[in-house]
Each structure stands twice: as C-alpha cells, then as structure tokens.
Amino acid sequence: MTASVHSFDDAIALSRDELGNFHGRTTPAYRNMIGPFGGITAAVLLNAVLQHPERLGEPTALTVNYAGAVPDGPFRIVAKPVRTNRSSQHWIVEQWVLEDGQECIATTATVLTTARKATWAGSDIPAPLTGGPAAGITPLRFAGVPPWFEQFDMIPLTGAIPSQWDGQEHSDSTSRLWVRHAAPRALDYCSLTAACDVFYPRIWLKRALRVPAGTVSMTIYFHANQAMLDSTGTGYLLAQAKGQEFRDNYADQSGQIWSQDGSVLATTHQLAYFKE
C-alpha cells in the first residue's frame, strides 16, 4: 500500500481481467482471528458489483454467506447480473480462493441494485442520540486484538466487551457505539457495509463468556442515498446491535446504523454460530 492510498481502499482494491473476473488479495490491516474481517470481505464483494460495467443503480440489499475461511493471499470474484428489470437488478457474486492448491468458493453473495425515485420518507427507528461523541472523549484502544480493530475509531456507549468473563447471563445484549475510520475517509456504500459488521458476537455479552463464534450470514439493507452519504462525510456513525435468539449453536442479531444527524443509513441482520 502506498502512503496516498487509504488502508480500506487498498483492502477492497480489484482489477478486472479480459474474461470479466475480478481479482484482489487480502491485506494485513484487516486481518481477523481467522482470515480477514468479515466486513471487509462483504465490502470487497459489493465493490465487484459497483465496478461492474453492467451495473444499474445503487445498492439496496446485500446478503453475504461465509461458506469458509478466506486464506491470506489472492482471490477471484465472479459477479453476474442474473436479472435486469426497468429499475432493479439482481446479482449473484462468488469469491474463489486457493485451498490446498485447489480453487474453491469461500464466500457467496446476492446483491440488489436499484434506480430509486424520491418519495415520502419516514422512520420507525429514531436514533437514540444524535450529534456525535461528546467533546473530549477519545476512541477506545484495544490491546491484544486482531489488526482490523485498529482501522476504526470506536467509542462504546453501552454494551462494551465484558471486562470480566464470569459466565453471568445478561438480560440485554444490546451494544451501541460511535464508529468511523481511524484514518479519515468519506463514507460510501463499501465502508457503510464494513461498519455493519463492527459488532463483536452477541453471545459474548449475553453470557459473558468468550466462546468461539463467527458470522455465517449477514444481510444489509441500504437506506442511504448518495446525498446522505456525502453529507455524512468522514463523521462518526452511530451503530447499534441487539441479539434476538440463542439456541443450538446459532444466534441472530439485528442492527442499525445512523448518521450523526440521526438519519437511518442502513439496517442489518446476522446469523452467527457459537460453540461451548
């Protein structure tokens, strides 16, 4: 990565070959415990659609299924528009990696892009607070965490990672935090995608046990138009997630992302596995 390229842009960078395949590679900055941070994987799959010459409109929905670990190194992405209507387009995306010398699928996604028209707007999920972090509050710095945490400024408000892993069950698994890129970068659909995955596993908070856990499937609904992204700029996002049901090795969560002025930018849902 050169000094002039943001670490996020370096991580989602793609080239396109003569067959229409996109090629990228993992970067150390967004490494997680096993493979890359799931939010960067989702962002790079979306980026393949955004760069595709046949794309119609802007992202409206994204579902990513994490079929297997993404090893360090190069990967190939195939993005196919499978149905194009007058104002909507449906995509299937595959991420191919090398595993034991053989190419196999690590991640799949479906994407809906649409050419939206302005209508009446309203919301049933008002922001719990607005205006950004209070003056003088500095982002939390974590010790002994995977590198991708260092790429974000995070200010926990409620539901921080437990300070004691005592196995005491919590009645509420809600986390709320302010978050933005640690190195300033204007918000776009790819970085909004990554922000939807900044939450640690809800099972950790629900049980105060650091059990093995990881995202299996993540869906994002984009409510922000380009003007809303532009007005957000490099400012903080308010991110909130709450677990819903925990059973038989799987748990799901719902989440919301607001801008500092209280506008809903995205809603998100995840299914994660957990072990005991």
C-alpha positions as CSV (number, residue, x, y, z in Angstrom):
1,M,0.0,0.0,0.0
2,T,1.4,3.4,-0.9
3,A,1.1,6.4,1.5
4,S,-1.5,8.0,-0.7
5,V,-3.9,5.1,-0.6
6,H,-6.3,4.6,2.4
7,S,-5.9,1.2,4.0
8,F,-9.6,0.5,3.3
9,D,-9.3,1.3,-0.4
10,D,-6.2,-0.9,-0.5
11,A,-8.1,-3.8,1.1
12,I,-11.1,-3.6,-1.4
13,A,-9.0,-2.9,-4.5
14,L,-9.8,-5.0,-7.5
15,S,-8.6,-5.5,-11.1
16,R,-10.7,-7.0,-13.9
17,D,-9.3,-9.4,-16.4
18,E,-10.3,-10.0,-20.1
19,L,-12.9,-12.6,-19.0
20,G,-14.7,-10.2,-16.7
21,N,-13.4,-11.8,-13.4
22,F,-12.3,-9.5,-10.6
23,H,-9.0,-10.2,-8.7
24,G,-7.9,-8.9,-5.3
25,R,-5.9,-10.0,-2.3
26,T,-6.2,-9.9,1.5
27,T,-4.3,-7.3,3.4
28,P,-2.7,-7.5,6.9
29,A,-4.5,-4.3,8.1
30,Y,-7.9,-6.1,8.1
31,R,-6.9,-9.5,9.3
32,N,-9.2,-11.1,11.9
33,M,-8.5,-14.1,14.2
34,I,-9.1,-16.4,11.2
35,G,-8.8,-14.8,7.8
36,P,-10.0,-11.3,7.1
37,F,-12.6,-9.2,9.0
38,G,-16.0,-10.2,7.7
39,G,-16.9,-6.6,7.0
40,I,-14.0,-6.2,4.6
41,T,-15.0,-9.4,2.7
42,A,-18.5,-8.1,2.3
43,A,-17.2,-4.7,1.2
44,V,-15.0,-6.2,-1.5
45,L,-17.8,-8.4,-2.9
46,L,-20.0,-5.3,-3.1
47,N,-17.2,-3.4,-4.7
48,A,-17.1,-6.0,-7.6
49,V,-20.7,-5.2,-8.3
50,L,-20.1,-1.4,-8.1
51,Q,-17.2,-1.7,-10.5
52,H,-19.1,-3.9,-13.0
53,P,-19.8,-2.1,-16.3
54,E,-23.3,-3.6,-16.5
55,R,-24.4,-2.3,-13.1
56,L,-27.8,-0.5,-12.9
57,G,-28.5,1.9,-10.0
58,E,-27.1,1.8,-6.4
59,P,-27.0,-0.9,-3.7
60,T,-30.3,-1.6,-1.9
61,A,-29.7,-5.0,-0.4
62,L,-26.7,-7.3,0.2
63,T,-26.6,-10.8,1.6
64,V,-23.3,-12.4,2.3
65,N,-22.9,-16.1,3.2
66,Y,-19.5,-17.0,4.7
67,A,-19.0,-20.6,3.4
68,G,-15.4,-21.0,4.5
69,A,-12.3,-19.1,5.7
70,V,-10.6,-16.8,3.3
71,P,-6.8,-17.6,3.4
72,D,-4.2,-14.9,3.2
73,G,-3.3,-14.1,-0.4
74,P,-5.1,-13.6,-3.8
75,F,-8.8,-14.3,-4.5
76,R,-11.0,-14.2,-7.6
77,I,-14.5,-12.7,-7.7
78,V,-17.2,-13.5,-10.2
79,A,-20.1,-11.0,-10.3
80,K,-23.1,-11.9,-12.5
81,P,-26.2,-9.8,-13.2
82,V,-28.9,-12.6,-13.3
83,R,-31.9,-10.4,-13.9
84,T,-32.2,-6.8,-15.0
85,N,-35.6,-5.0,-14.9
86,R,-36.5,-1.5,-15.7
87,S,-35.3,-0.1,-12.3
88,S,-33.8,-3.1,-10.5
89,Q,-31.0,-5.6,-11.0
90,H,-30.3,-8.8,-9.2
91,W,-26.7,-10.2,-8.8
92,I,-25.0,-13.4,-7.7
93,V,-21.4,-13.0,-6.5
94,E,-18.8,-15.7,-5.7
95,Q,-15.4,-15.4,-4.1
96,W,-13.0,-18.1,-5.1
97,V,-9.8,-18.9,-3.2
98,L,-7.0,-21.4,-3.3
99,E,-7.2,-24.1,-0.7
100,D,-4.6,-26.9,-0.8
101,G,-3.7,-26.0,-4.3
102,Q,-7.4,-26.2,-5.5
103,E,-9.7,-23.3,-6.2
104,C,-12.9,-23.4,-4.2
105,I,-15.7,-21.0,-3.1
106,A,-15.1,-19.2,0.2
107,T,-18.0,-16.7,0.1
108,T,-21.2,-16.1,-1.8
109,A,-23.4,-13.1,-2.0
110,T,-26.6,-11.8,-3.6
111,V,-27.0,-8.1,-4.3
112,L,-29.9,-6.0,-5.3
113,T,-29.2,-2.7,-7.0
114,T,-32.0,-0.2,-7.9
115,A,-32.6,3.1,-9.6
116,R,-34.6,4.8,-6.8
117,K,-37.0,7.6,-7.1
118,A,-37.7,10.2,-4.4
119,T,-40.9,9.6,-2.4
120,W,-42.3,10.4,1.0
121,A,-39.9,9.2,3.8
122,G,-40.4,8.2,7.4
123,S,-38.8,6.0,10.1
124,D,-39.9,3.8,12.9
125,I,-36.4,3.6,14.3
126,P,-35.4,7.0,15.5
127,A,-31.8,7.4,16.5
128,P,-31.3,7.0,20.3
129,L,-29.0,10.1,20.3
130,T,-27.5,12.5,17.7
131,G,-24.7,14.9,17.4
132,G,-21.7,12.6,17.6
133,P,-19.5,11.9,20.6
134,A,-19.2,14.4,23.4
135,A,-16.3,16.7,23.2
136,G,-13.1,15.4,24.8
137,I,-14.0,11.7,24.5
138,T,-11.3,9.8,22.8
139,P,-11.7,6.4,20.9
140,L,-11.1,3.3,22.8
141,R,-7.8,1.5,22.1
142,F,-7.8,-2.3,22.4
143,A,-4.9,-4.4,23.5
144,G,-4.3,-7.9,22.0
145,V,-7.0,-7.7,19.4
146,P,-6.8,-8.6,15.7
147,P,-5.5,-5.8,13.4
148,W,-8.8,-4.8,11.9
149,F,-9.9,-3.2,15.2
150,E,-7.1,-0.6,14.7
151,Q,-8.7,0.5,11.5
152,F,-11.7,2.0,13.3
153,D,-12.2,4.7,15.9
154,M,-14.8,3.2,18.3
155,I,-16.4,4.9,21.3
156,P,-18.6,2.4,23.2
157,L,-21.8,3.8,24.8
158,T,-23.5,0.7,26.1
159,G,-22.7,-3.0,25.8
160,A,-18.9,-2.8,25.6
161,I,-16.9,-6.1,25.6
162,P,-17.2,-7.5,29.1
163,S,-14.3,-6.7,31.4
164,Q,-14.9,-9.9,33.3
165,W,-15.6,-13.3,31.6
166,D,-17.6,-14.6,34.6
167,G,-20.3,-16.5,32.8
168,Q,-23.1,-14.4,34.3
169,E,-26.0,-14.1,31.9
170,H,-27.0,-10.6,30.9
171,S,-30.7,-9.7,30.4
172,D,-29.9,-7.4,27.5
173,S,-27.4,-8.0,24.6
174,T,-27.5,-4.5,23.1
175,S,-24.4,-2.7,22.2
176,R,-24.3,0.9,21.0
177,L,-21.2,2.8,19.8
178,W,-19.9,5.7,17.7
179,V,-17.6,4.4,14.9
180,R,-15.6,5.8,12.0
181,H,-12.4,5.1,10.1
182,A,-9.4,5.7,12.2
183,A,-7.8,7.5,9.2
184,P,-10.4,9.9,7.8
185,R,-12.2,8.6,4.8
186,A,-15.5,9.7,3.4
187,L,-18.4,7.3,3.7
188,D,-19.5,5.3,0.7
189,Y,-21.5,2.1,0.2
190,C,-18.5,-0.1,0.7
191,S,-17.4,1.5,4.0
192,L,-21.1,1.5,5.2
193,T,-21.1,-2.2,4.5
194,A,-18.0,-2.7,6.7
195,A,-19.5,-0.6,9.5
196,C,-22.4,-3.0,9.7
197,D,-20.0,-5.8,10.9
198,V,-18.1,-3.9,13.7
199,F,-20.1,-5.7,16.4
200,Y,-18.4,-8.4,18.5
201,P,-20.5,-11.6,18.9
202,R,-23.7,-11.1,20.9
203,I,-23.2,-14.4,22.7
204,W,-20.1,-12.9,24.4
205,L,-22.2,-10.2,26.0
206,K,-25.3,-12.3,26.7
207,R,-23.3,-14.9,28.6
208,A,-20.1,-13.1,29.5
209,L,-18.1,-16.0,28.0
210,R,-15.6,-15.6,25.2
211,V,-16.7,-18.7,23.3
212,P,-15.7,-19.4,19.7
213,A,-18.2,-17.6,17.4
214,G,-18.3,-16.2,13.9
215,T,-20.7,-14.8,11.3
216,V,-22.3,-17.3,9.0
217,S,-24.7,-15.0,7.1
218,M,-25.1,-11.2,7.0
219,T,-27.8,-9.1,5.3
220,I,-27.7,-5.3,4.9
221,Y,-30.4,-3.1,3.7
222,F,-29.1,0.3,2.4
223,H,-31.4,3.2,3.2
224,A,-28.9,5.9,2.4
225,N,-28.8,7.7,-1.0
226,Q,-25.7,9.3,-2.4
227,A,-26.7,12.7,-0.9
228,M,-26.9,11.2,2.6
229,L,-23.5,9.5,2.2
230,D,-22.0,12.8,1.0
231,S,-23.4,14.7,4.0
232,T,-22.1,12.2,6.4
233,G,-18.6,12.5,5.0
234,T,-15.9,11.5,7.5
235,G,-18.1,11.9,10.5
236,Y,-19.0,9.3,13.1
237,L,-21.7,6.7,12.6
238,L,-24.0,5.5,15.5
239,A,-24.0,1.7,15.4
240,Q,-26.4,-0.5,17.4
241,A,-26.9,-4.2,17.6
242,K,-29.0,-6.5,19.7
243,G,-29.2,-10.3,19.9
244,Q,-32.5,-12.0,19.3
245,E,-32.4,-15.7,19.8
246,F,-29.6,-18.0,21.0
247,R,-30.1,-21.8,20.5
248,D,-28.4,-25.0,19.2
249,N,-25.1,-23.4,18.3
250,Y,-26.6,-20.4,16.4
251,A,-27.7,-16.9,17.3
252,D,-29.0,-14.0,15.3
253,Q,-28.9,-10.2,15.8
254,S,-30.4,-7.1,14.4
255,G,-28.6,-3.8,13.9
256,Q,-29.0,-0.2,12.8
257,I,-26.6,2.4,11.5
258,W,-27.4,6.1,11.8
259,S,-25.5,9.3,10.8
260,Q,-24.7,11.9,13.4
261,D,-27.8,13.9,12.4
262,G,-30.0,10.8,13.1
263,S,-30.7,9.7,9.6
264,V,-31.0,5.9,9.1
265,L,-28.3,4.8,6.7
266,A,-28.6,1.0,6.9
267,T,-30.2,-1.8,8.8
268,T,-28.5,-5.2,9.2
269,H,-29.2,-8.7,10.3
270,Q,-26.7,-11.5,11.1
271,L,-26.7,-15.2,11.9
272,A,-23.6,-16.4,13.8
273,Y,-22.5,-19.8,15.1
274,F,-21.2,-20.3,18.6
275,K,-19.6,-23.2,20.4
276,E,-19.4,-24.2,24.0
